[in-house]
Amino acid sequence: MPKFNLENFRSTEFERRTKKMPVPELKPFFPEKTKRADMVWVVQNMSGEELYRMRESVERNIDLEKTVSALATGQKAEVIKDALGLSGKTPDEMVRRLSVLVFGSVEPAIERADAVKIAEEYSLVFDRLTQEIMVLSGQGSKPGETNGSGTTRK
């Protein structure tokens, strides 16, 4: 049985996998004369840390919701929570996928509020983008060149 070449692994440089995802549905948000083929959203695989931060996002969502409620009362708190996608009604999987879109978006680089708006206004685009980020994450980063000395190049 072939053995895993640990030395080769250690000396290999990696780069994130990326993919240009067509988003013609978002045409109104591209410059007027943009060709359909250029209406893309660039996504990438998540790192290990991002993957685990995504998995913890449900718990952080609950903690953040409690904090917002403590800081603001009444209708003001609900408006803030809705803007951040922190409603207690939000399914756990959506909370996770909001993090996936934030971590996995290269161009445009987005914030959580942007991910919430994409999810709310373009739900199938949101689903396609987050699914592709998960597929890329499953494939891992792309191995690049190996430095023969056993140490990574700078």
VEXTIMI-519976 format. One record per residue: residue number from 1; x, y, z of N, C-alpha, C in turn; residue in three letters. Coordinates in steps of 0.1 Angstrom, whole numbers, plus 2048, in hexadecimal, padded with zeros to 3 digits. Layout:
BEGIN
REC, resi, nX, nY, nZ, caX, caY, caZ, cX, cY, cZ, resn
REC, NUM, X, Y, Z, X, Y, Z, X, Y, Z, ALA .
...
end
This chain:
BEGIN
REC, resi, nX, nY, nZ, caX, caY, caZ, cX, cY, cZ, resn
REC, 1, 808, 7F4, 800, 800, 800, 800, 809, 80C, 800, MET .
REC, 2, 806, 816, 7F7, 80E, 822, 7F7, 80D, 82A, 803, PRO .
REC, 3, 818, 830, 807, 817, 839, 814, 816, 847, 810, LYS .
REC, 4, 80F, 84E, 819, 80D, 85D, 817, 81B, 863, 818, PHE .
REC, 5, 81E, 86C, 80F, 82B, 873, 80E, 82A, 87F, 817, ASN .
REC, 6, 82D, 87E, 823, 82B, 889, 82D, 835, 895, 829, LEU .
REC, 7, 841, 891, 825, 84B, 89B, 822, 847, 8A3, 816, GLU .
REC, 8, 841, 89D, 80C, 83C, 8A4, 800, 831, 8AD, 804, ASN .
REC, 9, 828, 8A8, 80D, 81C, 8B0, 811, 821, 8BC, 819, PHE .
REC, 10, 82B, 8BA, 821, 830, 8C6, 829, 837, 8D0, 820, ARG .
REC, 11, 83D, 8CC, 815, 844, 8D6, 80D, 83C, 8DB, 801, SER .
REC, 12, 82F, 8D8, 801, 826, 8DD, 7F6, 820, 8EA, 7FA, THR .
REC, 13, 81F, 8F3, 7F1, 818, 8FF, 7F3, 80A, 8FD, 7EE, GLU .
REC, 14, 800, 903, 7F4, 7F2, 901, 7F0, 7EC, 90F, 7ED, PHE .
REC, 15, 7E2, 90E, 7E5, 7DA, 91A, 7E2, 7CB, 916, 7E2, GLU .
REC, 16, 7C3, 920, 7E6, 7B4, 91C, 7E7, 7AF, 91A, 7D9, ARG .
REC, 17, 7A5, 911, 7D9, 79E, 90E, 7CC, 794, 91A, 7CA, ARG .
REC, 18, 793, 91F, 7BE, 789, 929, 7BC, 780, 924, 7B0, THR .
REC, 19, 775, 92B, 7AF, 76C, 928, 7A3, 764, 934, 7A0, LYS .
REC, 20, 762, 937, 794, 75A, 943, 790, 74C, 93D, 78D, LYS .
REC, 21, 742, 942, 795, 735, 93D, 795, 72C, 947, 78D, MET .
REC, 22, 725, 943, 783, 71D, 94C, 77B, 711, 951, 784, PRO .
REC, 23, 70E, 95E, 784, 703, 963, 78C, 6FB, 96D, 784, VAL .
REC, 24, 6F6, 969, 779, 6EE, 972, 770, 6E2, 978, 777, PRO .
REC, 25, 6DD, 971, 781, 6D2, 977, 789, 6D5, 984, 790, GLU .
REC, 26, 6E2, 986, 792, 6E7, 993, 798, 6EB, 99E, 78E, LEU .
REC, 27, 6E6, 99C, 782, 6E9, 9A6, 777, 6E7, 9B4, 77B, LYS .
REC, 28, 6DC, 9B8, 783, 6DA, 9C6, 786, 6E6, 9CC, 78E, PRO .
REC, 29, 6EE, 9C4, 794, 6F9, 9C9, 79D, 707, 9C9, 796, PHE .
REC, 30, 707, 9C6, 789, 713, 9C7, 782, 713, 9D3, 779, PHE .
REC, 31, 71E, 9D9, 775, 71E, 9E4, 76C, 715, 9E1, 760, PRO .
REC, 32, 70E, 9EB, 75A, 704, 9E9, 750, 708, 9E1, 744, GLU .
REC, 33, 714, 9E2, 73F, 718, 9DB, 733, 720, 9CE, 736, LYS .
REC, 34, 71F, 9C9, 742, 726, 9BD, 745, 720, 9B1, 73D, THR .
REC, 35, 729, 9AA, 737, 724, 99E, 72F, 71F, 993, 739, LYS .
REC, 36, 716, 98B, 735, 710, 981, 73D, 71B, 977, 742, ARG .
REC, 37, 725, 974, 73A, 730, 96B, 73E, 739, 971, 749, ALA .
REC, 38, 738, 97E, 74A, 741, 985, 754, 739, 987, 761, ASP .
REC, 39, 72D, 983, 762, 725, 985, 76E, 727, 979, 777, MET .
REC, 40, 732, 97A, 77E, 737, 96E, 787, 739, 973, 795, VAL .
REC, 41, 738, 969, 79E, 73C, 96A, 7AC, 747, 960, 7AE, TRP .
REC, 42, 752, 965, 7B2, 75E, 95C, 7B4, 75D, 956, 7C3, VAL .
REC, 43, 75D, 949, 7C4, 75D, 942, 7D1, 76A, 93A, 7D2, VAL .
REC, 44, 76D, 937, 7DF, 779, 92E, 7E2, 775, 925, 7ED, GLN .
REC, 45, 77E, 91B, 7EE, 77C, 911, 7FA, 77F, 918, 807, ASN .
REC, 46, 779, 913, 811, 77C, 919, 81F, 788, 912, 824, MET .
REC, 47, 78F, 919, 82D, 79A, 913, 834, 795, 90B, 840, SER .
REC, 48, 79D, 903, 846, 799, 8FB, 852, 793, 904, 85D, GLY .
REC, 49, 79A, 90F, 860, 795, 918, 86A, 787, 91E, 866, GLU .
REC, 50, 785, 922, 85A, 779, 927, 855, 76E, 91C, 856, GLU .
REC, 51, 771, 910, 853, 767, 905, 853, 762, 904, 862, LEU .
REC, 52, 76B, 904, 86B, 766, 902, 879, 760, 90F, 87F, TYR .
REC, 53, 764, 91A, 87A, 75D, 927, 87E, 74F, 926, 878, ARG .
REC, 54, 74D, 921, 86C, 740, 920, 866, 737, 916, 86F, MET .
REC, 55, 73D, 90B, 873, 735, 902, 87B, 731, 908, 888, ARG .
REC, 56, 739, 911, 88E, 736, 917, 89A, 72C, 923, 899, GLU .
REC, 57, 729, 927, 88C, 721, 933, 88A, 713, 932, 890, SER .
REC, 58, 70E, 927, 891, 700, 926, 897, 701, 92A, 8A6, VAL .
REC, 59, 70B, 925, 8AD, 70C, 929, 8BB, 70F, 938, 8BD, GLU .
REC, 60, 718, 93D, 8B4, 71B, 94C, 8B4, 70E, 954, 8B1, ARG .
REC, 61, 706, 94F, 8A8, 6FA, 955, 8A4, 6F1, 957, 8B0, ASN .
REC, 62, 6F0, 94C, 8B8, 6E7, 94C, 8C4, 6ED, 956, 8CE, ILE .
REC, 63, 6FA, 956, 8D0, 701, 95F, 8DA, 6FF, 96E, 8D5, ASP .
REC, 64, 701, 970, 8C8, 6FF, 97E, 8C3, 6F1, 983, 8C4, LEU .
REC, 65, 6E7, 97A, 8C2, 6D9, 97E, 8C3, 6D6, 982, 8D1, GLU .
REC, 66, 6DB, 97B, 8DB, 6D9, 97E, 8E9, 6E0, 98B, 8EC, LYS .
REC, 67, 6EC, 98E, 8E7, 6F3, 99B, 8EA, 6EB, 9A6, 8E4, THR .
REC, 68, 6E6, 9A5, 8D7, 6DF, 9B0, 8D1, 6D2, 9B2, 8D9, VAL .
REC, 69, 6CB, 9A8, 8DD, 6BF, 9AA, 8E5, 6C2, 9B1, 8F2, SER .
REC, 70, 6CD, 9AE, 8F8, 6D1, 9B4, 905, 6D4, 9C3, 903, ALA .
REC, 71, 6DA, 9C6, 8F8, 6DF, 9D4, 8F5, 6D3, 9DD, 8F0, LEU .
REC, 72, 6CA, 9D8, 8E9, 6BF, 9DF, 8E3, 6B2, 9D9, 8E7, ALA .
REC, 73, 6A8, 9E1, 8E9, 69B, 9DC, 8ED, 691, 9DE, 8E3, THR .
REC, 74, 686, 9D6, 8E4, 67B, 9D8, 8DB, 67D, 9D7, 8CD, GLY .
REC, 75, 676, 9DF, 8C5, 677, 9DF, 8B6, 685, 9E1, 8B1, GLN .
REC, 76, 68D, 9E9, 8B8, 69A, 9EC, 8B3, 6A3, 9DF, 8B3, LYS .
REC, 77, 6A1, 9D7, 8BD, 6A9, 9CB, 8BD, 6A5, 9C2, 8B2, ALA .
REC, 78, 698, 9C1, 8AF, 693, 9B8, 8A4, 698, 9BD, 896, GLU .
REC, 79, 699, 9CA, 894, 69E, 9D0, 888, 6AD, 9CC, 886, VAL .
REC, 80, 6B4, 9CE, 891, 6C3, 9CB, 890, 6C5, 9BC, 88E, ILE .
REC, 81, 6BD, 9B3, 895, 6BF, 9A5, 893, 6BB, 9A1, 885, LYS .
REC, 82, 6B0, 9A6, 87F, 6AC, 9A3, 871, 6B7, 9A7, 868, ASP .
REC, 83, 6BD, 9B3, 869, 6C7, 9B8, 860, 6D4, 9AF, 860, ALA .
REC, 84, 6D6, 9A9, 86C, 6E2, 9A0, 86D, 6DF, 991, 86B, LEU .
REC, 85, 6D2, 98F, 868, 6CE, 981, 865, 6CE, 979, 872, GLY .
REC, 86, 6CB, 97F, 87D, 6CC, 978, 88A, 6BE, 974, 890, LEU .
REC, 87, 6B4, 974, 888, 6A7, 970, 88D, 6A8, 962, 893, SER .
REC, 88, 6A1, 960, 89E, 6A1, 952, 8A4, 69A, 948, 89A, GLY .
REC, 89, 693, 94D, 890, 68D, 945, 886, 696, 93F, 87C, LYS .
REC, 90, 6A2, 945, 87B, 6AC, 941, 870, 6B0, 933, 872, THR .
REC, 91, 6AE, 92A, 868, 6B3, 91C, 869, 6C2, 91C, 86B, PRO .
REC, 92, 6C7, 912, 873, 6D5, 910, 875, 6DD, 90F, 869, ASP .
REC, 93, 6D8, 908, 85F, 6DF, 906, 852, 6E1, 913, 84B, GLU .
REC, 94, 6D7, 91C, 84C, 6D9, 929, 845, 6E4, 931, 84D, MET .
REC, 95, 6E4, 930, 85A, 6EE, 937, 861, 6FC, 932, 85D, VAL .
REC, 96, 6FE, 925, 85C, 70A, 920, 857, 70E, 925, 849, ARG .
REC, 97, 704, 924, 840, 707, 928, 832, 70A, 937, 831, ARG .
REC, 98, 704, 93F, 83A, 708, 94D, 839, 717, 94F, 83C, LEU .
REC, 99, 71C, 947, 845, 72B, 947, 848, 732, 941, 83C, SER .
REC, 100, 72D, 937, 836, 733, 931, 82A, 735, 93B, 81F, VAL .
REC, 101, 72B, 943, 81C, 72B, 94D, 812, 735, 958, 815, LEU .
REC, 102, 736, 95C, 822, 73F, 967, 826, 74E, 961, 824, VAL .
REC, 103, 750, 956, 829, 75E, 950, 829, 762, 94C, 81B, PHE .
REC, 104, 759, 948, 813, 75C, 942, 805, 75B, 94C, 7FA, GLY .
REC, 105, 757, 958, 7FC, 756, 962, 7F2, 763, 969, 7F0, SER .
REC, 106, 768, 969, 7E3, 774, 970, 7E0, 771, 97D, 7D9, VAL .
REC, 107, 769, 97D, 7CF, 765, 989, 7C8, 756, 988, 7C5, GLU .
REC, 108, 74E, 990, 7CB, 751, 99A, 7D5, 754, 994, 7E3, PRO .
REC, 109, 75D, 99B, 7EA, 75F, 997, 7F8, 753, 99D, 800, ALA .
REC, 110, 74C, 996, 808, 740, 99B, 80E, 740, 999, 81D, ILE .
REC, 111, 736, 9A0, 823, 734, 99F, 832, 728, 997, 834, GLU .
REC, 112, 725, 994, 841, 71A, 98C, 845, 70C, 993, 840, ARG .
REC, 113, 70B, 9A0, 841, 6FF, 9A7, 83D, 6FC, 9A5, 82E, ALA .
REC, 114, 707, 9A5, 826, 706, 9A2, 818, 701, 994, 815, ASP .
REC, 115, 706, 98B, 81D, 702, 97D, 81B, 6F4, 97B, 81F, ALA .
REC, 116, 6EF, 982, 829, 6E1, 981, 82D, 6D8, 986, 822, VAL .
REC, 117, 6DC, 992, 81C, 6D4, 997, 811, 6D4, 98E, 805, LYS .
REC, 118, 6DF, 989, 801, 6DF, 97F, 7F6, 6D6, 973, 7F9, ILE .
REC, 119, 6D7, 96E, 805, 6CE, 963, 809, 6C0, 966, 808, ALA .
REC, 120, 6BC, 972, 80D, 6AE, 976, 80D, 6A9, 97A, 7FF, GLU .
REC, 121, 6B1, 980, 7F7, 6AC, 986, 7EA, 6AF, 97C, 7DE, GLU .
REC, 122, 6B9, 974, 7DF, 6BD, 96B, 7D4, 6C0, 95D, 7DA, TYR .
REC, 123, 6B6, 957, 7E0, 6B8, 94B, 7E8, 6BF, 93F, 7E0, SER .
REC, 124, 6BB, 93E, 7D3, 6C2, 933, 7CB, 6D0, 936, 7C8, LEU .
REC, 125, 6D3, 943, 7C5, 6E1, 947, 7C3, 6E9, 944, 7D0, VAL .
REC, 126, 6E3, 948, 7DB, 6EA, 945, 7E8, 6ED, 936, 7EA, PHE .
REC, 127, 6E3, 92E, 7E7, 6E4, 920, 7E8, 6EF, 91A, 7DF, ASP .
REC, 128, 6EF, 91F, 7D2, 6F9, 91A, 7C8, 707, 91E, 7CD, ARG .
REC, 129, 709, 92B, 7D1, 716, 930, 7D5, 71B, 928, 7E1, LEU .
REC, 130, 713, 926, 7EB, 718, 920, 7F7, 71A, 911, 7F5, THR .
REC, 131, 712, 90B, 7EC, 714, 8FD, 7E9, 722, 8FB, 7E2, GLN .
REC, 132, 725, 904, 7D9, 732, 903, 7D2, 73E, 905, 7DB, GLU .
REC, 133, 73C, 90E, 7E4, 747, 911, 7EE, 749, 904, 7F6, ILE .
REC, 134, 73F, 8FD, 7FA, 740, 8F1, 802, 747, 8E6, 7F9, MET .
REC, 135, 743, 8E5, 7EC, 74A, 8DB, 7E3, 759, 8DE, 7E3, VAL .
REC, 136, 75C, 8EB, 7E0, 76A, 8EF, 7E0, 771, 8EC, 7ED, LEU .
REC, 137, 76B, 8EE, 7F8, 771, 8EB, 805, 773, 8DC, 807, SER .
REC, 138, 76A, 8D4, 802, 76C, 8C6, 802, 778, 8C1, 7FA, GLY .
REC, 139, 77B, 8C8, 7EF, 786, 8C5, 7E7, 794, 8CA, 7ED, GLN .
REC, 140, 793, 8D3, 7F6, 79F, 8D8, 7FC, 7A6, 8E2, 7F3, GLY .
REC, 141, 7B1, 8E8, 7F8, 7B9, 8F1, 7F1, 7C1, 8E9, 7E6, SER .
REC, 142, 7C5, 8F1, 7DC, 7CC, 8EA, 7D1, 7DB, 8EA, 7D4, LYS .
REC, 143, 7E1, 8DE, 7D3, 7F0, 8DC, 7D5, 7F7, 8E4, 7CA, PRO .
REC, 144, 801, 8EB, 7CD, 809, 8F2, 7C3, 816, 8EB, 7C2, GLY .
REC, 145, 820, 8F3, 7C1, 82E, 8EE, 7C0, 833, 8E8, 7CC, GLU .
REC, 146, 83C, 8DF, 7CB, 843, 8D9, 7D6, 851, 8DE, 7D6, THR .
REC, 147, 856, 8E3, 7E2, 863, 8E8, 7E3, 86C, 8DC, 7E7, ASN .
REC, 148, 875, 8D8, 7DF, 87D, 8CC, 7E1, 885, 8CC, 7EE, GLY .
REC, 149, 887, 8D8, 7F4, 88F, 8D8, 801, 887, 8D3, 80D, SER .
REC, 150, 87A, 8D1, 80B, 872, 8CC, 816, 86C, 8D7, 81E, GLY .
REC, 151, 86F, 8E4, 81A, 869, 8EF, 821, 861, 8F7, 816, THR .
REC, 152, 857, 8FE, 81B, 84F, 906, 811, 857, 912, 80D, THR .
REC, 153, 855, 916, 800, 85B, 922, 7FB, 853, 92E, 800, ARG .
REC, 154, 85A, 939, 800, 853, 946, 804, 84F, 94E, 7F8, LYS .
end
